[in-house]
Amino acid sequence: QVQLVESGGGLVQAGDSLTLSCAASERYAVGWFRRRPGREREFVAAITYSGANKYHANSVRGRFTISRDTAKTVYLHMNSLKAEDTAVYYCAAATSNRDLDSAWAYEYWGQGTQVTVSS
């Protein structure tokens, strides 16, 4: 059973930066999704198993960056945060590098971490 543990969430002000971490028990392709209040879960960013390819949603491109270390941890670096970035952020792991912008591609999910951005 793959375990994913998110950390790094918190309360920040608009314009601040925050980095989320996703510590996995195994190395997989990893994606970040979020659920904003009153909205459906949405794709934020993903990175392939090797780290060679990265994908970011249009809404966060240029502000958020996904990366991974040489082991099993994936990061979501969030800059210039806006109030509309307030959400529960989830990391997810996939055994395939395909369709990483789709939630259905992921077999394992973390519990989520709350990010609140005050304006």
N, CA and C atoms as a LAMMPS dump frame, in Angstrom:
ITEM: TIMESTEP
0
ITEM: NUMBER OF ATOMS
357
ITEM: BOX BOUNDS ff ff ff
-5.0000000000000000e+02 5.0000000000000000e+02
-5.0000000000000000e+02 5.0000000000000000e+02
-5.0000000000000000e+02 5.0000000000000000e+02
ITEM: ATOMS id mol type element x y z
1 1 1 N 0.849 -1.185 0
2 1 2 C 0 0 0
3 1 3 C 0.89 1.242 0
4 2 1 N 0.695 2.085 -0.99
5 2 2 C 1.463 3.324 -1.072
6 2 3 C 0.896 4.332 -0.091
7 3 1 N 1.771 4.965 0.628
8 3 2 C 1.343 6.011 1.556
9 3 3 C 1.853 7.362 1.076
10 4 1 N 0.98 8.341 1.13
11 4 2 C 1.321 9.701 0.737
12 4 3 C 0.981 10.625 1.892
13 5 1 N 1.938 11.442 2.264
14 5 2 C 1.72 12.366 3.373
15 5 3 C 2.062 13.773 2.9
16 6 1 N 1.033 14.635 2.888
17 6 2 C 1.247 16.022 2.511
18 6 3 C 1.586 16.84 3.756
19 7 1 N 2.373 17.869 3.543
20 7 2 C 2.68 18.801 4.624
21 7 3 C 3.014 20.155 4.023
22 8 1 N 3.026 21.162 4.872
23 8 2 C 3.427 22.489 4.439
24 8 3 C 2.301 23.477 4.277
25 9 1 N 1.067 23.018 4.438
26 9 2 C -0.048 23.94 4.317
27 9 3 C -0.088 24.918 5.478
28 10 1 N -0.923 25.924 5.334
29 10 2 C -1.048 26.899 6.402
30 10 3 C -1.788 28.126 5.958
31 11 1 N -1.742 29.136 6.808
32 11 2 C -2.402 30.412 6.54
33 11 3 C -1.342 31.429 6.154
34 12 1 N -1.517 32.03 4.996
35 12 2 C -0.573 33.033 4.519
36 12 3 C -1.355 34.223 3.969
37 13 1 N -0.635 35.271 3.655
38 13 2 C -1.263 36.442 3.064
39 13 3 C -1.067 36.438 1.548
40 14 1 N -1.936 37.128 0.871
41 14 2 C -1.812 37.248 -0.579
42 14 3 C -0.435 37.799 -0.935
43 15 1 N 0.162 37.181 -1.947
44 15 2 C 1.495 37.583 -2.371
45 15 3 C 2.604 36.767 -1.745
46 16 1 N 2.283 36.025 -0.702
47 16 2 C 3.286 35.196 -0.027
48 16 3 C 3.58 33.934 -0.826
49 17 1 N 4.581 33.217 -0.347
50 17 2 C 4.97 31.933 -0.944
51 17 3 C 4.815 30.818 0.076
52 18 1 N 4.628 29.632 -0.442
53 18 2 C 4.465 28.459 0.403
54 18 3 C 4.922 27.26 -0.411
55 19 1 N 5.529 26.296 0.258
56 19 2 C 5.923 25.06 -0.42
57 19 3 C 5.266 23.872 0.261
58 20 1 N 4.553 23.104 -0.523
59 20 2 C 3.942 21.877 -0.04
60 20 3 C 4.858 20.702 -0.355
61 21 1 N 4.84 19.725 0.52
62 21 2 C 5.62 18.509 0.317
63 21 3 C 4.706 17.3 0.29
64 22 1 N 5.071 16.349 -0.524
65 22 2 C 4.342 15.084 -0.598
66 22 3 C 5.375 13.981 -0.436
67 23 1 N 5.363 13.35 0.711
68 23 2 C 6.31 12.264 0.993
69 23 3 C 5.633 10.937 0.695
70 24 1 N 6.219 10.202 -0.219
71 24 2 C 5.632 8.932 -0.643
72 24 3 C 6.456 7.762 -0.129
73 25 1 N 5.777 6.65 0.068
74 25 2 C 6.476 5.442 0.52
75 25 3 C 7.158 4.733 -0.64
76 26 1 N 6.735 5.082 -1.868
77 26 2 C 7.359 4.53 -3.07
78 26 3 C 7.514 5.667 -4.074
79 27 1 N 8.329 5.425 -5.084
80 27 2 C 8.517 6.454 -6.108
81 27 3 C 7.551 6.207 -7.262
82 28 1 N 6.718 7.235 -7.549
83 28 2 C 5.732 7.157 -8.621
84 28 3 C 5.665 8.501 -9.318
85 29 1 N 4.948 8.563 -10.383
86 29 2 C 4.531 9.856 -10.925
87 29 3 C 3.578 10.473 -9.905
88 30 1 N 3.668 11.764 -9.727
89 30 2 C 2.872 12.425 -8.682
90 30 3 C 2.179 13.654 -9.244
91 31 1 N 0.976 13.83 -8.798
92 31 2 C 0.227 15.019 -9.169
93 31 3 C -0.281 15.739 -7.943
94 32 1 N -0.514 17.022 -8.104
95 32 2 C -1.176 17.828 -7.079
96 32 3 C -2.534 18.26 -7.617
97 33 1 N -3.529 18.117 -6.794
98 33 2 C -4.873 18.57 -7.101
99 33 3 C -5.342 19.44 -5.938
100 34 1 N -6.374 20.192 -6.185
101 34 2 C -6.941 20.989 -5.101
102 34 3 C -8.45 21.036 -5.205
103 35 1 N -9.045 21.263 -4.051
104 35 2 C -10.487 21.453 -4.012
105 35 3 C -10.749 22.773 -3.322
106 36 1 N -11.172 23.73 -4.115
107 36 2 C -11.503 25.043 -3.573
108 36 3 C -12.915 25.027 -3.016
109 37 1 N -13.224 25.892 -2.069
110 37 2 C -14.564 25.904 -1.464
111 37 3 C -15.655 26.017 -2.517
112 38 1 N -16.57 25.085 -2.487
113 38 2 C -17.713 25.125 -3.391
114 38 3 C -17.401 24.696 -4.815
115 39 1 N -16.209 24.173 -5.057
116 39 2 C -15.84 23.795 -6.416
117 39 3 C -15.425 22.324 -6.486
118 40 1 N -15.372 21.851 -7.708
119 40 2 C -14.908 20.482 -7.926
120 40 3 C -13.385 20.416 -7.77
121 41 1 N -12.913 19.219 -7.511
122 41 2 C -11.475 19 -7.469
123 41 3 C -10.87 19.336 -8.832
124 42 1 N -9.704 19.97 -8.815
125 42 2 C -9.087 20.358 -10.076
126 42 3 C -7.593 20.058 -10.068
127 43 1 N -7.102 19.822 -11.244
128 43 2 C -5.683 19.555 -11.432
129 43 3 C -4.873 20.819 -11.198
130 44 1 N -3.717 20.662 -10.552
131 44 2 C -2.822 21.789 -10.321
132 44 3 C -1.487 21.578 -11.043
133 45 1 N -0.851 20.453 -10.778
134 45 2 C 0.46 20.201 -11.381
135 45 3 C 0.786 18.721 -11.269
136 46 1 N 1.699 18.258 -12.117
137 46 2 C 2.118 16.862 -12.074
138 46 3 C 3.552 16.736 -12.557
139 47 1 N 4.172 15.658 -12.127
140 47 2 C 5.55 15.393 -12.525
141 47 3 C 5.692 13.902 -12.762
142 48 1 N 6.415 13.552 -13.81
143 48 2 C 6.572 12.153 -14.146
144 48 3 C 7.532 11.451 -13.183
145 49 1 N 7.567 10.147 -13.316
146 49 2 C 8.387 9.332 -12.422
147 49 3 C 9.835 9.813 -12.382
148 50 1 N 10.408 10.092 -13.54
149 50 2 C 11.807 10.491 -13.605
150 50 3 C 12.009 11.954 -13.242
151 51 1 N 10.942 12.711 -13.318
152 51 2 C 11.046 14.152 -13.1
153 51 3 C 11.354 14.924 -14.365
154 52 1 N 11.47 14.224 -15.476
155 52 2 C 11.845 14.892 -16.718
156 52 3 C 10.736 15.761 -17.277
157 53 1 N 9.501 15.398 -17.019
158 53 2 C 8.365 16.16 -17.549
159 53 3 C 7.489 16.681 -16.421
160 54 1 N 7.089 17.925 -16.568
161 54 2 C 6.254 18.581 -15.569
162 54 3 C 5.085 19.246 -16.272
163 55 1 N 3.967 19.282 -15.601
164 55 2 C 2.762 19.864 -16.166
165 55 3 C 2.131 20.773 -15.114
166 56 1 N 1.634 21.915 -15.564
167 56 2 C 0.987 22.857 -14.658
168 56 3 C -0.308 23.346 -15.273
169 57 1 N -1.309 23.498 -14.452
170 57 2 C -2.577 24.056 -14.917
171 57 3 C -2.383 25.508 -15.312
172 58 1 N -3.189 25.955 -16.245
173 58 2 C -3.093 27.345 -16.714
174 58 3 C -3.271 28.343 -15.579
175 59 1 N -4.101 27.993 -14.636
176 59 2 C -4.415 28.918 -13.546
177 59 3 C -3.234 29.157 -12.604
178 60 1 N -2.258 28.268 -12.64
179 60 2 C -1.124 28.407 -11.721
180 60 3 C 0.209 28.54 -12.44
181 61 1 N 0.189 28.37 -13.748
182 61 2 C 1.45 28.401 -14.499
183 61 3 C 2.117 29.768 -14.323
184 62 1 N 3.41 29.72 -14.042
185 62 2 C 4.156 30.948 -13.793
186 62 3 C 4.195 31.329 -12.326
187 63 1 N 3.326 30.749 -11.528
188 63 2 C 3.312 31.033 -10.09
189 63 3 C 3.687 29.794 -9.276
190 64 1 N 3.208 28.63 -9.71
191 64 2 C 3.483 27.376 -9.012
192 64 3 C 4.481 26.556 -9.825
193 65 1 N 5.311 25.819 -9.125
194 65 2 C 6.268 24.931 -9.788
195 65 3 C 6.339 23.614 -9.029
196 66 1 N 6.225 22.532 -9.755
197 66 2 C 6.347 21.211 -9.153
198 66 3 C 7.777 20.714 -9.351
199 67 1 N 8.289 20.022 -8.35
200 67 2 C 9.629 19.447 -8.448
201 67 3 C 9.69 18.203 -7.588
202 68 1 N 10.764 17.458 -7.749
203 68 2 C 10.935 16.282 -6.908
204 68 3 C 12.412 16.128 -6.59
205 69 1 N 12.676 15.48 -5.462
206 69 2 C 14.064 15.245 -5.104
207 69 3 C 14.492 13.887 -5.668
208 70 1 N 15.655 13.431 -5.306
209 70 2 C 16.178 12.184 -5.866
210 70 3 C 15.543 10.955 -5.228
211 71 1 N 14.756 11.193 -4.212
212 71 2 C 14.124 10.062 -3.517
213 71 3 C 12.632 10.002 -3.851
214 72 1 N 11.821 10.204 -2.862
215 72 2 C 10.389 9.967 -3.054
216 72 3 C 9.518 11.154 -2.676
217 73 1 N 10.115 12.304 -2.515
218 73 2 C 9.342 13.478 -2.108
219 73 3 C 9.136 14.423 -3.284
220 74 1 N 7.931 14.892 -3.425
221 74 2 C 7.569 15.843 -4.467
222 74 3 C 7.115 17.133 -3.794
223 75 1 N 7.484 18.24 -4.406
224 75 2 C 7.179 19.546 -3.839
225 75 3 C 6.296 20.35 -4.783
226 76 1 N 5.515 21.21 -4.189
227 76 2 C 4.764 22.199 -4.956
228 76 3 C 5.145 23.563 -4.396
229 77 1 N 5.923 24.286 -5.168
230 77 2 C 6.365 25.616 -4.768
231 77 3 C 5.337 26.616 -5.271
232 78 1 N 4.737 27.33 -4.346
233 78 2 C 3.664 28.243 -4.691
234 78 3 C 4.097 29.677 -4.375
235 79 1 N 4.151 30.492 -5.395
236 79 2 C 4.535 31.895 -5.25
237 79 3 C 3.364 32.801 -5.622
238 80 1 N 3.442 34.033 -5.206
239 80 2 C 2.415 35.032 -5.535
240 80 3 C 1.024 34.487 -5.272
241 81 1 N 0.842 33.946 -4.113
242 81 2 C -0.44 33.326 -3.784
243 81 3 C -1.566 34.348 -3.782
244 82 1 N -2.722 33.862 -4.212
245 82 2 C -3.924 34.697 -4.286
246 82 3 C -4.998 34.085 -3.387
247 83 1 N -5.955 34.885 -3.048
248 83 2 C -7.057 34.387 -2.218
249 83 3 C -7.749 33.199 -2.885
250 84 1 N -7.838 33.23 -4.195
251 84 2 C -8.507 32.133 -4.907
252 84 3 C -7.707 30.84 -4.941
253 85 1 N -6.491 30.867 -4.416
254 85 2 C -5.715 29.637 -4.269
255 85 3 C -6.081 28.889 -2.986
256 86 1 N -6.922 29.495 -2.172
257 86 2 C -7.371 28.842 -0.954
258 86 3 C -8.074 27.537 -1.291
259 87 1 N -7.59 26.449 -0.705
260 87 2 C -8.122 25.131 -1.051
261 87 3 C -7.476 24.085 -0.155
262 88 1 N -8.03 22.893 -0.225
263 88 2 C -7.337 21.721 0.3
264 88 3 C -6.541 21.133 -0.862
265 89 1 N -5.264 20.967 -0.643
266 89 2 C -4.374 20.457 -1.691
267 89 3 C -4.062 18.982 -1.408
268 90 1 N -4.207 18.186 -2.443
269 90 2 C -3.975 16.752 -2.347
270 90 3 C -2.85 16.339 -3.283
271 91 1 N -2.013 15.459 -2.824
272 91 2 C -1.093 14.84 -3.755
273 91 3 C -1.586 13.43 -4.045
274 92 1 N -1.234 12.953 -5.224
275 92 2 C -1.683 11.649 -5.672
276 92 3 C -0.555 10.977 -6.434
277 93 1 N -0.535 9.652 -6.405
278 93 2 C 0.511 8.882 -7.061
279 93 3 C -0.068 8.002 -8.145
280 94 1 N 0.657 7.92 -9.249
281 94 2 C 0.231 7.12 -10.383
282 94 3 C 1.349 6.186 -10.815
283 95 1 N 0.978 4.996 -11.224
284 95 2 C 1.976 4.032 -11.695
285 95 3 C 2.323 4.24 -13.16
286 96 1 N 1.557 5.101 -13.837
287 96 2 C 1.82 5.417 -15.229
288 96 3 C 2.082 6.904 -15.379
289 97 1 N 2.809 7.282 -16.417
290 97 2 C 3.066 8.696 -16.692
291 97 3 C 2.023 9.315 -17.617
292 98 1 N 0.971 8.559 -17.939
293 98 2 C -0.024 9.039 -18.898
294 98 3 C -1.147 9.796 -18.207
295 99 1 N -1.673 10.79 -18.928
296 99 2 C -2.863 11.527 -18.487
297 99 3 C -2.741 12.055 -17.072
298 100 1 N -1.623 12.582 -16.734
299 100 2 C -1.383 13.013 -15.358
300 100 3 C -2.184 14.256 -14.977
301 101 1 N -2.877 14.86 -15.916
302 101 2 C -3.762 15.978 -15.57
303 101 3 C -5.175 15.505 -15.236
304 102 1 N -5.377 14.219 -15.223
305 102 2 C -6.694 13.646 -14.939
306 102 3 C -6.664 12.882 -13.627
307 103 1 N -7.644 13.13 -12.778
308 103 2 C -7.682 12.487 -11.466
309 103 3 C -7.779 10.965 -11.577
310 104 1 N -8.454 10.495 -12.63
311 104 2 C -8.659 9.053 -12.759
312 104 3 C -7.36 8.294 -12.981
313 105 1 N -6.293 8.996 -13.378
314 105 2 C -5.019 8.33 -13.655
315 105 3 C -4.285 7.919 -12.385
316 106 1 N -4.745 8.376 -11.241
317 106 2 C -4.028 8.173 -9.988
318 106 3 C -4.664 7.087 -9.128
319 107 1 N -3.835 6.205 -8.628
320 107 2 C -4.316 5.103 -7.809
321 107 3 C -4.316 5.425 -6.318
322 108 1 N -3.462 6.338 -5.921
323 108 2 C -3.29 6.584 -4.49
324 108 3 C -3.401 8.083 -4.207
325 109 1 N -4.011 8.388 -3.08
326 109 2 C -4.246 9.779 -2.712
327 109 3 C -3.857 10.023 -1.257
328 110 1 N -3.352 11.228 -1.022
329 110 2 C -3.086 11.64 0.34
330 110 3 C -4.333 12.205 0.992
331 111 1 N -4.183 12.605 2.237
332 111 2 C -5.321 13.104 3.015
333 111 3 C -5.592 14.585 2.766
334 112 1 N -4.64 15.276 2.22
335 112 2 C -4.831 16.687 1.914
336 112 3 C -4.253 17.608 2.973
337 113 1 N -3.9 18.8 2.537
338 113 2 C -3.41 19.825 3.453
339 113 3 C -4.062 21.146 3.086
340 114 1 N -4.502 21.87 4.095
341 114 2 C -5.246 23.108 3.869
342 114 3 C -4.287 24.262 3.607
343 115 1 N -4.577 25.008 2.566
344 115 2 C -3.872 26.258 2.285
345 115 3 C -4.908 27.366 2.281
346 116 1 N -4.7 28.348 3.122
347 116 2 C -5.603 29.484 3.204
348 116 3 C -4.819 30.752 2.935
349 117 1 N -5.29 31.509 1.951
350 117 2 C -4.632 32.751 1.58
351 117 3 C -5.57 33.899 1.905
352 118 1 N -5.138 34.763 2.789
353 118 2 C -5.969 35.902 3.167
354 118 3 C -5.634 37.086 2.276
355 119 1 N -6.661 37.814 1.907
356 119 2 C -6.466 38.968 1.007
357 119 3 C -6.33 40.26 1.788
